[in-house]
Amino acid sequence: MSTLKDIKVGKTVTVTKLNGEGALKRRIMDMGITKGTSIYVRKVAPLGDPIELTVRGYELSIRKADAEIIEVTNE
């Protein structure tokens, strides 16, 4: 299973599972990243952190550490 951190720029993926616990998982879910959500990877910063995404019609930047707990599949 691949994580959001491994996805290349320009790809669209679907969230299959959120790993992690407590406040971190809640924060990710509050951003709109839940199971079944479609995510488009827009940009990755030159040093790889942060990753810019399009989720549910809005733009979002997350850290690589947060992207590691989001399991995805290609659409």
PDB file of N, H, CA, C and O in Angstrom:
ATOM      1  N   MET A   1       0.855  -1.185   0.000  1.00  0.00           N
ATOM      2  CA  MET A   1       0.000   0.000   0.000  1.00  0.00           C
ATOM      3  C   MET A   1       0.896   1.241   0.000  1.00  0.00           C
ATOM      4  O   MET A   1       1.836   1.326   0.789  1.00  0.00           O
ATOM      5  N   SER A   2       0.609   2.199  -0.877  1.00  0.00           N
ATOM      6  H   SER A   2      -0.155   2.131  -1.518  1.00  0.00           H
ATOM      7  CA  SER A   2       1.417   3.416  -0.932  1.00  0.00           C
ATOM      8  C   SER A   2       0.805   4.505  -0.062  1.00  0.00           C
ATOM      9  O   SER A   2      -0.386   4.485   0.252  1.00  0.00           O
ATOM     10  N   THR A   3       1.646   5.446   0.314  1.00  0.00           N
ATOM     11  H   THR A   3       2.613   5.462   0.059  1.00  0.00           H
ATOM     12  CA  THR A   3       1.179   6.567   1.123  1.00  0.00           C
ATOM     13  C   THR A   3       1.184   7.828   0.266  1.00  0.00           C
ATOM     14  O   THR A   3       1.777   7.855  -0.812  1.00  0.00           O
ATOM     15  N   LEU A   4       0.528   8.854   0.747  1.00  0.00           N
ATOM     16  H   LEU A   4       0.046   8.832   1.622  1.00  0.00           H
ATOM     17  CA  LEU A   4       0.435  10.114   0.013  1.00  0.00           C
ATOM     18  C   LEU A   4       1.822  10.719  -0.215  1.00  0.00           C
ATOM     19  O   LEU A   4       2.035  11.420  -1.204  1.00  0.00           O
ATOM     20  N   LYS A   5       2.744  10.460   0.670  1.00  0.00           N
ATOM     21  H   LYS A   5       2.571   9.891   1.474  1.00  0.00           H
ATOM     22  CA  LYS A   5       4.116  10.974   0.549  1.00  0.00           C
ATOM     23  C   LYS A   5       4.799  10.461  -0.715  1.00  0.00           C
ATOM     24  O   LYS A   5       5.648  11.155  -1.275  1.00  0.00           O
ATOM     25  N   ASP A   6       4.447   9.259  -1.176  1.00  0.00           N
ATOM     26  H   ASP A   6       3.758   8.695  -0.721  1.00  0.00           H
ATOM     27  CA  ASP A   6       5.108   8.620  -2.316  1.00  0.00           C
ATOM     28  C   ASP A   6       4.527   9.014  -3.671  1.00  0.00           C
ATOM     29  O   ASP A   6       5.097   8.656  -4.702  1.00  0.00           O
ATOM     30  N   ILE A   7       3.419   9.734  -3.699  1.00  0.00           N
ATOM     31  H   ILE A   7       2.956  10.025  -2.862  1.00  0.00           H
ATOM     32  CA  ILE A   7       2.719  10.047  -4.949  1.00  0.00           C
ATOM     33  C   ILE A   7       3.412  11.208  -5.675  1.00  0.00           C
ATOM     34  O   ILE A   7       3.816  12.190  -5.051  1.00  0.00           O
ATOM     35  N   LYS A   8       3.541  11.083  -6.976  1.00  0.00           N
ATOM     36  H   LYS A   8       3.213  10.286  -7.483  1.00  0.00           H
ATOM     37  CA  LYS A   8       4.200  12.095  -7.796  1.00  0.00           C
ATOM     38  C   LYS A   8       3.246  13.252  -8.118  1.00  0.00           C
ATOM     39  O   LYS A   8       2.026  13.103  -8.054  1.00  0.00           O
ATOM     40  N   VAL A   9       3.822  14.395  -8.461  1.00  0.00           N
ATOM     41  H   VAL A   9       4.813  14.516  -8.513  1.00  0.00           H
ATOM     42  CA  VAL A   9       3.054  15.590  -8.822  1.00  0.00           C
ATOM     43  C   VAL A   9       2.207  15.309 -10.056  1.00  0.00           C
ATOM     44  O   VAL A   9       2.668  14.679 -11.008  1.00  0.00           O
ATOM     45  N   GLY A  10       0.959  15.782 -10.031  1.00  0.00           N
ATOM     46  H   GLY A  10       0.584  16.293  -9.258  1.00  0.00           H
ATOM     47  CA  GLY A  10       0.060  15.618 -11.168  1.00  0.00           C
ATOM     48  C   GLY A  10      -0.831  14.397 -11.085  1.00  0.00           C
ATOM     49  O   GLY A  10      -1.680  14.203 -11.955  1.00  0.00           O
ATOM     50  N   LYS A  11      -0.667  13.576 -10.080  1.00  0.00           N
ATOM     51  H   LYS A  11       0.023  13.733  -9.374  1.00  0.00           H
ATOM     52  CA  LYS A  11      -1.468  12.357  -9.925  1.00  0.00           C
ATOM     53  C   LYS A  11      -2.670  12.615  -9.018  1.00  0.00           C
ATOM     54  O   LYS A  11      -2.617  13.452  -8.118  1.00  0.00           O
ATOM     55  N   THR A  12      -3.737  11.892  -9.270  1.00  0.00           N
ATOM     56  H   THR A  12      -3.780  11.211 -10.002  1.00  0.00           H
ATOM     57  CA  THR A  12      -4.927  11.924  -8.427  1.00  0.00           C
ATOM     58  C   THR A  12      -5.068  10.554  -7.769  1.00  0.00           C
ATOM     59  O   THR A  12      -4.967   9.522  -8.432  1.00  0.00           O
ATOM     60  N   VAL A  13      -5.304  10.558  -6.460  1.00  0.00           N
ATOM     61  H   VAL A  13      -5.387  11.397  -5.921  1.00  0.00           H
ATOM     62  CA  VAL A  13      -5.410   9.325  -5.693  1.00  0.00           C
ATOM     63  C   VAL A  13      -6.650   9.365  -4.800  1.00  0.00           C
ATOM     64  O   VAL A  13      -7.253  10.420  -4.603  1.00  0.00           O
ATOM     65  N   THR A  14      -7.020   8.205  -4.266  1.00  0.00           N
ATOM     66  H   THR A  14      -6.530   7.348  -4.426  1.00  0.00           H
ATOM     67  CA  THR A  14      -8.153   8.096  -3.346  1.00  0.00           C
ATOM     68  C   THR A  14      -7.642   7.564  -2.014  1.00  0.00           C
ATOM     69  O   THR A  14      -6.859   6.614  -1.968  1.00  0.00           O
ATOM     70  N   VAL A  15      -8.096   8.190  -0.929  1.00  0.00           N
ATOM     71  H   VAL A  15      -8.732   8.962  -0.966  1.00  0.00           H
ATOM     72  CA  VAL A  15      -7.684   7.775   0.412  1.00  0.00           C
ATOM     73  C   VAL A  15      -8.344   6.442   0.746  1.00  0.00           C
ATOM     74  O   VAL A  15      -9.555   6.284   0.586  1.00  0.00           O
ATOM     75  N   THR A  16      -7.539   5.478   1.213  1.00  0.00           N
ATOM     76  H   THR A  16      -6.556   5.606   1.343  1.00  0.00           H
ATOM     77  CA  THR A  16      -8.084   4.183   1.608  1.00  0.00           C
ATOM     78  C   THR A  16      -8.068   3.996   3.120  1.00  0.00           C
ATOM     79  O   THR A  16      -8.904   3.281   3.671  1.00  0.00           O
ATOM     80  N   LYS A  17      -7.101   4.647   3.796  1.00  0.00           N
ATOM     81  H   LYS A  17      -6.421   5.228   3.348  1.00  0.00           H
ATOM     82  CA  LYS A  17      -6.993   4.458   5.244  1.00  0.00           C
ATOM     83  C   LYS A  17      -6.164   5.570   5.862  1.00  0.00           C
ATOM     84  O   LYS A  17      -5.209   6.054   5.255  1.00  0.00           O
ATOM     85  N   LEU A  18      -6.533   5.972   7.072  1.00  0.00           N
ATOM     86  H   LEU A  18      -7.309   5.579   7.564  1.00  0.00           H
ATOM     87  CA  LEU A  18      -5.743   6.921   7.848  1.00  0.00           C
ATOM     88  C   LEU A  18      -5.120   6.170   9.015  1.00  0.00           C
ATOM     89  O   LEU A  18      -5.830   5.643   9.872  1.00  0.00           O
ATOM     90  N   ASN A  19      -3.799   6.122   9.046  1.00  0.00           N
ATOM     91  H   ASN A  19      -3.223   6.550   8.350  1.00  0.00           H
ATOM     92  CA  ASN A  19      -3.104   5.535  10.184  1.00  0.00           C
ATOM     93  C   ASN A  19      -2.918   6.639  11.221  1.00  0.00           C
ATOM     94  O   ASN A  19      -3.311   7.781  10.984  1.00  0.00           O
ATOM     95  N   GLY A  20      -2.338   6.320  12.339  1.00  0.00           N
ATOM     96  H   GLY A  20      -2.018   5.392  12.531  1.00  0.00           H
ATOM     97  CA  GLY A  20      -2.137   7.341  13.360  1.00  0.00           C
ATOM     98  C   GLY A  20      -3.279   7.333  14.359  1.00  0.00           C
ATOM     99  O   GLY A  20      -4.292   6.658  14.174  1.00  0.00           O
ATOM    100  N   GLU A  21      -3.087   8.101  15.420  1.00  0.00           N
ATOM    101  H   GLU A  21      -2.265   8.649  15.570  1.00  0.00           H
ATOM    102  CA  GLU A  21      -4.068   8.110  16.494  1.00  0.00           C
ATOM    103  C   GLU A  21      -4.283   9.511  17.035  1.00  0.00           C
ATOM    104  O   GLU A  21      -3.502  10.427  16.778  1.00  0.00           O
ATOM    105  N   GLY A  22      -5.349   9.652  17.780  1.00  0.00           N
ATOM    106  H   GLY A  22      -5.984   8.908  17.989  1.00  0.00           H
ATOM    107  CA  GLY A  22      -5.600  10.844  18.569  1.00  0.00           C
ATOM    108  C   GLY A  22      -5.659  12.141  17.801  1.00  0.00           C
ATOM    109  O   GLY A  22      -6.324  12.241  16.770  1.00  0.00           O
ATOM    110  N   ALA A  23      -4.945  13.148  18.321  1.00  0.00           N
ATOM    111  H   ALA A  23      -4.405  13.066  19.158  1.00  0.00           H
ATOM    112  CA  ALA A  23      -5.015  14.505  17.785  1.00  0.00           C
ATOM    113  C   ALA A  23      -4.535  14.597  16.334  1.00  0.00           C
ATOM    114  O   ALA A  23      -5.099  15.351  15.541  1.00  0.00           O
ATOM    115  N   LEU A  24      -3.505  13.838  15.989  1.00  0.00           N
ATOM    116  H   LEU A  24      -3.047  13.225  16.633  1.00  0.00           H
ATOM    117  CA  LEU A  24      -2.990  13.883  14.618  1.00  0.00           C
ATOM    118  C   LEU A  24      -4.042  13.394  13.625  1.00  0.00           C
ATOM    119  O   LEU A  24      -4.299  14.052  12.616  1.00  0.00           O
ATOM    120  N   LYS A  25      -4.644  12.257  13.906  1.00  0.00           N
ATOM    121  H   LYS A  25      -4.436  11.723  14.725  1.00  0.00           H
ATOM    122  CA  LYS A  25      -5.676  11.715  13.022  1.00  0.00           C
ATOM    123  C   LYS A  25      -6.869  12.663  12.951  1.00  0.00           C
ATOM    124  O   LYS A  25      -7.422  12.866  11.870  1.00  0.00           O
ATOM    125  N   ARG A  26      -7.271  13.237  14.055  1.00  0.00           N
ATOM    126  H   ARG A  26      -6.822  13.073  14.933  1.00  0.00           H
ATOM    127  CA  ARG A  26      -8.401  14.175  14.093  1.00  0.00           C
ATOM    128  C   ARG A  26      -8.094  15.410  13.252  1.00  0.00           C
ATOM    129  O   ARG A  26      -8.963  15.901  12.531  1.00  0.00           O
ATOM    130  N   ARG A  27      -6.856  15.916  13.339  1.00  0.00           N
ATOM    131  H   ARG A  27      -6.150  15.517  13.924  1.00  0.00           H
ATOM    132  CA  ARG A  27      -6.468  17.106  12.575  1.00  0.00           C
ATOM    133  C   ARG A  27      -6.525  16.833  11.078  1.00  0.00           C
ATOM    134  O   ARG A  27      -6.997  17.667  10.306  1.00  0.00           O
ATOM    135  N   ILE A  28      -6.040  15.659  10.670  1.00  0.00           N
ATOM    136  H   ILE A  28      -5.657  14.981  11.297  1.00  0.00           H
ATOM    137  CA  ILE A  28      -6.091  15.279   9.249  1.00  0.00           C
ATOM    138  C   ILE A  28      -7.550  15.200   8.786  1.00  0.00           C
ATOM    139  O   ILE A  28      -7.890  15.690   7.710  1.00  0.00           O
ATOM    140  N   MET A  29      -8.398  14.588   9.596  1.00  0.00           N
ATOM    141  H   MET A  29      -8.121  14.190  10.471  1.00  0.00           H
ATOM    142  CA  MET A  29      -9.810  14.458   9.231  1.00  0.00           C
ATOM    143  C   MET A  29     -10.504  15.823   9.199  1.00  0.00           C
ATOM    144  O   MET A  29     -11.378  16.049   8.362  1.00  0.00           O
ATOM    145  N   ASP A  30     -10.130  16.720  10.088  1.00  0.00           N
ATOM    146  H   ASP A  30      -9.420  16.536  10.768  1.00  0.00           H
ATOM    147  CA  ASP A  30     -10.713  18.069  10.104  1.00  0.00           C
ATOM    148  C   ASP A  30     -10.348  18.858   8.848  1.00  0.00           C
ATOM    149  O   ASP A  30     -11.068  19.782   8.471  1.00  0.00           O
ATOM    150  N   MET A  31      -9.239  18.505   8.199  1.00  0.00           N
ATOM    151  H   MET A  31      -8.654  17.755   8.506  1.00  0.00           H
ATOM    152  CA  MET A  31      -8.834  19.160   6.954  1.00  0.00           C
ATOM    153  C   MET A  31      -9.629  18.641   5.762  1.00  0.00           C
ATOM    154  O   MET A  31      -9.487  19.158   4.654  1.00  0.00           O
ATOM    155  N   GLY A  32     -10.460  17.632   5.976  1.00  0.00           N
ATOM    156  H   GLY A  32     -10.576  17.213   6.876  1.00  0.00           H
ATOM    157  CA  GLY A  32     -11.277  17.083   4.897  1.00  0.00           C
ATOM    158  C   GLY A  32     -10.701  15.828   4.275  1.00  0.00           C
ATOM    159  O   GLY A  32     -11.246  15.318   3.296  1.00  0.00           O
ATOM    160  N   ILE A  33      -9.611  15.321   4.824  1.00  0.00           N
ATOM    161  H   ILE A  33      -9.168  15.735   5.619  1.00  0.00           H
ATOM    162  CA  ILE A  33      -8.997  14.108   4.288  1.00  0.00           C
ATOM    163  C   ILE A  33      -9.563  12.917   5.054  1.00  0.00           C
ATOM    164  O   ILE A  33      -9.125  12.610   6.163  1.00  0.00           O
ATOM    165  N   THR A  34     -10.545  12.253   4.444  1.00  0.00           N
ATOM    166  H   THR A  34     -10.901  12.503   3.544  1.00  0.00           H
ATOM    167  CA  THR A  34     -11.190  11.093   5.048  1.00  0.00           C
ATOM    168  C   THR A  34     -11.200   9.950   4.035  1.00  0.00           C
ATOM    169  O   THR A  34     -10.888  10.152   2.861  1.00  0.00           O
ATOM    170  N   LYS A  35     -11.557   8.758   4.491  1.00  0.00           N
ATOM    171  H   LYS A  35     -11.810   8.594   5.444  1.00  0.00           H
ATOM    172  CA  LYS A  35     -11.581   7.588   3.616  1.00  0.00           C
ATOM    173  C   LYS A  35     -12.514   7.845   2.429  1.00  0.00           C
ATOM    174  O   LYS A  35     -13.643   8.307   2.602  1.00  0.00           O
ATOM    175  N   GLY A  36     -12.028   7.541   1.226  1.00  0.00           N
ATOM    176  H   GLY A  36     -11.112   7.167   1.085  1.00  0.00           H
ATOM    177  CA  GLY A  36     -12.813   7.722   0.016  1.00  0.00           C
ATOM    178  C   GLY A  36     -12.644   9.078  -0.650  1.00  0.00           C
ATOM    179  O   GLY A  36     -13.170   9.294  -1.741  1.00  0.00           O
ATOM    180  N   THR A  37     -11.925   9.991  -0.021  1.00  0.00           N
ATOM    181  H   THR A  37     -11.497   9.815   0.866  1.00  0.00           H
ATOM    182  CA  THR A  37     -11.721  11.331  -0.574  1.00  0.00           C
ATOM    183  C   THR A  37     -10.709  11.283  -1.714  1.00  0.00           C
ATOM    184  O   THR A  37      -9.703  10.578  -1.633  1.00  0.00           O
ATOM    185  N   SER A  38     -10.981  12.030  -2.766  1.00  0.00           N
ATOM    186  H   SER A  38     -11.799  12.602  -2.832  1.00  0.00           H
ATOM    187  CA  SER A  38     -10.067  12.136  -3.895  1.00  0.00           C
ATOM    188  C   SER A  38      -9.096  13.289  -3.637  1.00  0.00           C
ATOM    189  O   SER A  38      -9.508  14.375  -3.230  1.00  0.00           O
ATOM    190  N   ILE A  39      -7.805  13.047  -3.876  1.00  0.00           N
ATOM    191  H   ILE A  39      -7.470  12.165  -4.206  1.00  0.00           H
ATOM    192  CA  ILE A  39      -6.766  14.057  -3.637  1.00  0.00           C
ATOM    193  C   ILE A  39      -5.911  14.198  -4.886  1.00  0.00           C
ATOM    194  O   ILE A  39      -5.448  13.206  -5.451  1.00  0.00           O
ATOM    195  N   TYR A  40      -5.703  15.451  -5.314  1.00  0.00           N
ATOM    196  H   TYR A  40      -6.079  16.256  -4.855  1.00  0.00           H
ATOM    197  CA  TYR A  40      -4.833  15.747  -6.453  1.00  0.00           C
ATOM    198  C   TYR A  40      -3.547  16.377  -5.901  1.00  0.00           C
ATOM    199  O   TYR A  40      -3.607  17.360  -5.163  1.00  0.00           O
ATOM    200  N   VAL A  41      -2.396  15.821  -6.253  1.00  0.00           N
ATOM    201  H   VAL A  41      -2.346  15.022  -6.853  1.00  0.00           H
ATOM    202  CA  VAL A  41      -1.111  16.357  -5.793  1.00  0.00           C
ATOM    203  C   VAL A  41      -0.687  17.450  -6.763  1.00  0.00           C
ATOM    204  O   VAL A  41      -0.347  17.170  -7.913  1.00  0.00           O
ATOM    205  N   ARG A  42      -0.707  18.714  -6.291  1.00  0.00           N
ATOM    206  H   ARG A  42      -0.983  18.942  -5.357  1.00  0.00           H
ATOM    207  CA  ARG A  42      -0.414  19.868  -7.147  1.00  0.00           C
ATOM    208  C   ARG A  42       1.070  20.164  -7.244  1.00  0.00           C
ATOM    209  O   ARG A  42       1.608  20.314  -8.341  1.00  0.00           O
ATOM    210  N   LYS A  43       1.743  20.250  -6.083  1.00  0.00           N
ATOM    211  H   LYS A  43       1.306  20.128  -5.192  1.00  0.00           H
ATOM    212  CA  LYS A  43       3.156  20.623  -6.067  1.00  0.00           C
ATOM    213  C   LYS A  43       3.841  19.958  -4.880  1.00  0.00           C
ATOM    214  O   LYS A  43       3.207  19.580  -3.895  1.00  0.00           O
ATOM    215  N   VAL A  44       5.149  19.830  -5.010  1.00  0.00           N
ATOM    216  H   VAL A  44       5.664  20.137  -5.810  1.00  0.00           H
ATOM    217  CA  VAL A  44       5.979  19.423  -3.881  1.00  0.00           C
ATOM    218  C   VAL A  44       7.110  20.444  -3.802  1.00  0.00           C
ATOM    219  O   VAL A  44       7.743  20.750  -4.812  1.00  0.00           O
ATOM    220  N   ALA A  45       7.363  20.966  -2.618  1.00  0.00           N
ATOM    221  H   ALA A  45       6.849  20.718  -1.797  1.00  0.00           H
ATOM    222  CA  ALA A  45       8.411  21.964  -2.433  1.00  0.00           C
ATOM    223  C   ALA A  45       9.771  21.381  -2.843  1.00  0.00           C
ATOM    224  O   ALA A  45       9.946  20.162  -2.831  1.00  0.00           O
ATOM    225  N   PRO A  46      10.732  22.236  -3.204  1.00  0.00           N
ATOM    226  CA  PRO A  46      12.036  21.754  -3.676  1.00  0.00           C
ATOM    227  C   PRO A  46      12.725  20.759  -2.737  1.00  0.00           C
ATOM    228  O   PRO A  46      13.381  19.829  -3.205  1.00  0.00           O
ATOM    229  N   LEU A  47      12.589  20.937  -1.448  1.00  0.00           N
ATOM    230  H   LEU A  47      12.056  21.693  -1.067  1.00  0.00           H
ATOM    231  CA  LEU A  47      13.203  20.000  -0.511  1.00  0.00           C
ATOM    232  C   LEU A  47      12.229  18.917  -0.076  1.00  0.00           C
ATOM    233  O   LEU A  47      12.537  18.124   0.813  1.00  0.00           O
ATOM    234  N   GLY A  48      11.049  18.879  -0.700  1.00  0.00           N
ATOM    235  H   GLY A  48      10.798  19.523  -1.422  1.00  0.00           H
ATOM    236  CA  GLY A  48      10.082  17.819  -0.441  1.00  0.00           C
ATOM    237  C   GLY A  48       9.072  18.103   0.649  1.00  0.00           C
ATOM    238  O   GLY A  48       8.187  17.284   0.893  1.00  0.00           O
ATOM    239  N   ASP A  49       9.180  19.233   1.305  1.00  0.00           N
ATOM    240  H   ASP A  49       9.900  19.899   1.107  1.00  0.00           H
ATOM    241  CA  ASP A  49       8.274  19.526   2.415  1.00  0.00           C
ATOM    242  C   ASP A  49       7.905  20.993   2.378  1.00  0.00           C
ATOM    243  O   ASP A  49       8.826  21.807   2.444  1.00  0.00           O
ATOM    244  N   PRO A  50       6.673  21.412   2.280  1.00  0.00           N
ATOM    245  CA  PRO A  50       5.432  20.643   2.328  1.00  0.00           C
ATOM    246  C   PRO A  50       4.969  20.164   0.948  1.00  0.00           C
ATOM    247  O   PRO A  50       5.597  20.439  -0.075  1.00  0.00           O
ATOM    248  N   ILE A  51       3.860  19.445   0.960  1.00  0.00           N
ATOM    249  H   ILE A  51       3.350  19.222   1.790  1.00  0.00           H
ATOM    250  CA  ILE A  51       3.216  18.947  -0.253  1.00  0.00           C
ATOM    251  C   ILE A  51       1.915  19.719  -0.419  1.00  0.00           C
ATOM    252  O   ILE A  51       1.125  19.819   0.520  1.00  0.00           O
ATOM    253  N   GLU A  52       1.688  20.266  -1.611  1.00  0.00           N
ATOM    254  H   GLU A  52       2.329  20.186  -2.374  1.00  0.00           H
ATOM    255  CA  GLU A  52       0.475  21.040  -1.863  1.00  0.00           C
ATOM    256  C   GLU A  52      -0.541  20.155  -2.583  1.00  0.00           C
ATOM    257  O   GLU A  52      -0.232  19.536  -3.601  1.00  0.00           O
ATOM    258  N   LEU A  53      -1.752  20.106  -2.040  1.00  0.00           N
ATOM    259  H   LEU A  53      -2.003  20.609  -1.213  1.00  0.00           H
ATOM    260  CA  LEU A  53      -2.809  19.229  -2.535  1.00  0.00           C
ATOM    261  C   LEU A  53      -4.064  20.009  -2.884  1.00  0.00           C
ATOM    262  O   LEU A  53      -4.249  21.138  -2.429  1.00  0.00           O
ATOM    263  N   THR A  54      -4.928  19.405  -3.696  1.00  0.00           N
ATOM    264  H   THR A  54      -4.778  18.488  -4.066  1.00  0.00           H
ATOM    265  CA  THR A  54      -6.279  19.895  -3.886  1.00  0.00           C
ATOM    266  C   THR A  54      -7.207  18.822  -3.331  1.00  0.00           C
ATOM    267  O   THR A  54      -7.231  17.689  -3.811  1.00  0.00           O
ATOM    268  N   VAL A  55      -7.973  19.204  -2.304  1.00  0.00           N
ATOM    269  H   VAL A  55      -7.953  20.125  -1.914  1.00  0.00           H
ATOM    270  CA  VAL A  55      -8.879  18.289  -1.609  1.00  0.00           C
ATOM    271  C   VAL A  55     -10.241  18.939  -1.520  1.00  0.00           C
ATOM    272  O   VAL A  55     -10.362  20.050  -1.004  1.00  0.00           O
ATOM    273  N   ARG A  56     -11.277  18.264  -2.016  1.00  0.00           N
ATOM    274  H   ARG A  56     -11.179  17.362  -2.435  1.00  0.00           H
ATOM    275  CA  ARG A  56     -12.651  18.758  -1.935  1.00  0.00           C
ATOM    276  C   ARG A  56     -12.812  20.187  -2.450  1.00  0.00           C
ATOM    277  O   ARG A  56     -13.604  20.965  -1.919  1.00  0.00           O
ATOM    278  N   GLY A  57     -12.048  20.521  -3.494  1.00  0.00           N
ATOM    279  H   GLY A  57     -11.404  19.890  -3.926  1.00  0.00           H
ATOM    280  CA  GLY A  57     -12.195  21.827  -4.130  1.00  0.00           C
ATOM    281  C   GLY A  57     -11.383  22.952  -3.513  1.00  0.00           C
ATOM    282  O   GLY A  57     -11.511  24.095  -3.950  1.00  0.00           O
ATOM    283  N   TYR A  58     -10.560  22.677  -2.525  1.00  0.00           N
ATOM    284  H   TYR A  58     -10.456  21.747  -2.171  1.00  0.00           H
ATOM    285  CA  TYR A  58      -9.709  23.726  -1.972  1.00  0.00           C
ATOM    286  C   TYR A  58      -8.263  23.250  -1.907  1.00  0.00           C
ATOM    287  O   TYR A  58      -7.982  22.052  -1.952  1.00  0.00           O
ATOM    288  N   GLU A  59      -7.349  24.219  -1.798  1.00  0.00           N
ATOM    289  H   GLU A  59      -7.577  25.192  -1.761  1.00  0.00           H
ATOM    290  CA  GLU A  59      -5.924  23.912  -1.772  1.00  0.00           C
ATOM    291  C   GLU A  59      -5.455  23.753  -0.337  1.00  0.00           C
ATOM    292  O   GLU A  59      -5.883  24.486   0.555  1.00  0.00           O
ATOM    293  N   LEU A  60      -4.577  22.793  -0.125  1.00  0.00           N
ATOM    294  H   LEU A  60      -4.230  22.197  -0.849  1.00  0.00           H
ATOM    295  CA  LEU A  60      -4.120  22.442   1.201  1.00  0.00           C
ATOM    296  C   LEU A  60      -2.651  22.057   1.135  1.00  0.00           C
ATOM    297  O   LEU A  60      -2.228  21.366   0.208  1.00  0.00           O
ATOM    298  N   SER A  61      -1.875  22.502   2.114  1.00  0.00           N
ATOM    299  H   SER A  61      -2.219  23.063   2.866  1.00  0.00           H
ATOM    300  CA  SER A  61      -0.469  22.086   2.214  1.00  0.00           C
ATOM    301  C   SER A  61      -0.299  21.280   3.487  1.00  0.00           C
ATOM    302  O   SER A  61      -0.750  21.684   4.559  1.00  0.00           O
ATOM    303  N   ILE A  62       0.361  20.128   3.355  1.00  0.00           N
ATOM    304  H   ILE A  62       0.727  19.800   2.484  1.00  0.00           H
ATOM    305  CA  ILE A  62       0.626  19.303   4.528  1.00  0.00           C
ATOM    306  C   ILE A  62       2.089  18.891   4.556  1.00  0.00           C
ATOM    307  O   ILE A  62       2.762  18.894   3.525  1.00  0.00           O
ATOM    308  N   ARG A  63       2.571  18.542   5.724  1.00  0.00           N
ATOM    309  H   ARG A  63       2.025  18.540   6.561  1.00  0.00           H
ATOM    310  CA  ARG A  63       3.954  18.097   5.888  1.00  0.00           C
ATOM    311  C   ARG A  63       4.106  16.655   5.415  1.00  0.00           C
ATOM    312  O   ARG A  63       3.137  15.897   5.356  1.00  0.00           O
ATOM    313  N   LYS A  64       5.341  16.295   5.080  1.00  0.00           N
ATOM    314  H   LYS A  64       6.128  16.910   5.128  1.00  0.00           H
ATOM    315  CA  LYS A  64       5.621  14.919   4.669  1.00  0.00           C
ATOM    316  C   LYS A  64       5.279  13.934   5.785  1.00  0.00           C
ATOM    317  O   LYS A  64       4.781  12.839   5.521  1.00  0.00           O
ATOM    318  N   ALA A  65       5.545  14.322   7.023  1.00  0.00           N
ATOM    319  H   ALA A  65       5.949  15.211   7.237  1.00  0.00           H
ATOM    320  CA  ALA A  65       5.259  13.445   8.155  1.00  0.00           C
ATOM    321  C   ALA A  65       3.765  13.136   8.247  1.00  0.00           C
ATOM    322  O   ALA A  65       3.379  12.019   8.592  1.00  0.00           O
ATOM    323  N   ASP A  66       2.928  14.128   7.937  1.00  0.00           N
ATOM    324  H   ASP A  66       3.242  15.035   7.657  1.00  0.00           H
ATOM    325  CA  ASP A  66       1.479  13.915   7.943  1.00  0.00           C
ATOM    326  C   ASP A  66       1.050  13.081   6.744  1.00  0.00           C
ATOM    327  O   ASP A  66       0.151  12.247   6.855  1.00  0.00           O
ATOM    328  N   ALA A  67       1.693  13.303   5.590  1.00  0.00           N
ATOM    329  H   ALA A  67       2.423  13.980   5.500  1.00  0.00           H
ATOM    330  CA  ALA A  67       1.354  12.558   4.375  1.00  0.00           C
ATOM    331  C   ALA A  67       1.696  11.078   4.507  1.00  0.00           C
ATOM    332  O   ALA A  67       1.102  10.238   3.831  1.00  0.00           O
ATOM    333  N   GLU A  68       2.657  10.757   5.381  1.00  0.00           N
ATOM    334  H   GLU A  68       3.140  11.439   5.931  1.00  0.00           H
ATOM    335  CA  GLU A  68       3.072   9.368   5.572  1.00  0.00           C
ATOM    336  C   GLU A  68       1.987   8.504   6.202  1.00  0.00           C
ATOM    337  O   GLU A  68       1.977   7.290   5.997  1.00  0.00           O
ATOM    338  N   ILE A  69       1.080   9.096   6.958  1.00  0.00           N
ATOM    339  H   ILE A  69       1.088  10.082   7.125  1.00  0.00           H
ATOM    340  CA  ILE A  69       0.055   8.295   7.635  1.00  0.00           C
ATOM    341  C   ILE A  69      -1.203   8.107   6.783  1.00  0.00           C
ATOM    342  O   ILE A  69      -2.146   7.440   7.209  1.00  0.00           O
ATOM    343  N   ILE A  70      -1.219   8.697   5.576  1.00  0.00           N
ATOM    344  H   ILE A  70      -0.453   9.239   5.230  1.00  0.00           H
ATOM    345  CA  ILE A  70      -2.397   8.611   4.705  1.00  0.00           C
ATOM    346  C   ILE A  70      -2.138   7.580   3.608  1.00  0.00           C
ATOM    347  O   ILE A  70      -1.337   7.821   2.705  1.00  0.00           O
ATOM    348  N   GLU A  71      -2.815   6.432   3.686  1.00  0.00           N
ATOM    349  H   GLU A  71      -3.465   6.237   4.419  1.00  0.00           H
ATOM    350  CA  GLU A  71      -2.674   5.396   2.664  1.00  0.00           C
ATOM    351  C   GLU A  71      -3.628   5.698   1.514  1.00  0.00           C
ATOM    352  O   GLU A  71      -4.779   6.075   1.736  1.00  0.00           O
ATOM    353  N   VAL A  72      -3.139   5.527   0.272  1.00  0.00           N
ATOM    354  H   VAL A  72      -2.204   5.220   0.093  1.00  0.00           H
ATOM    355  CA  VAL A  72      -3.924   5.882  -0.913  1.00  0.00           C
ATOM    356  C   VAL A  72      -3.791   4.810  -1.990  1.00  0.00           C
ATOM    357  O   VAL A  72      -2.883   3.979  -1.961  1.00  0.00           O
ATOM    358  N   THR A  73      -4.733   4.854  -2.948  1.00  0.00           N
ATOM    359  H   THR A  73      -5.470   5.529  -2.971  1.00  0.00           H
ATOM    360  CA  THR A  73      -4.653   4.036  -4.159  1.00  0.00           C
ATOM    361  C   THR A  73      -4.835   4.950  -5.351  1.00  0.00           C
ATOM    362  O   THR A  73      -5.491   5.986  -5.246  1.00  0.00           O
ATOM    363  N   ASN A  74      -4.262   4.579  -6.482  1.00  0.00           N
ATOM    364  H   ASN A  74      -3.729   3.737  -6.567  1.00  0.00           H
ATOM    365  CA  ASN A  74      -4.415   5.373  -7.705  1.00  0.00           C
ATOM    366  C   ASN A  74      -5.824   5.249  -8.244  1.00  0.00           C
ATOM    367  O   ASN A  74      -6.461   4.204  -8.115  1.00  0.00           O
ATOM    368  N   GLU A  75      -6.307   6.326  -8.850  1.00  0.00           N
ATOM    369  H   GLU A  75      -5.790   7.176  -8.954  1.00  0.00           H
ATOM    370  CA  GLU A  75      -7.652   6.298  -9.454  1.00  0.00           C
ATOM    371  C   GLU A  75      -7.578   5.750 -10.857  1.00  0.00           C
ATOM    372  O   GLU A  75      -8.600   5.645 -11.534  1.00  0.00           O
TER     373      GLU A  75
END
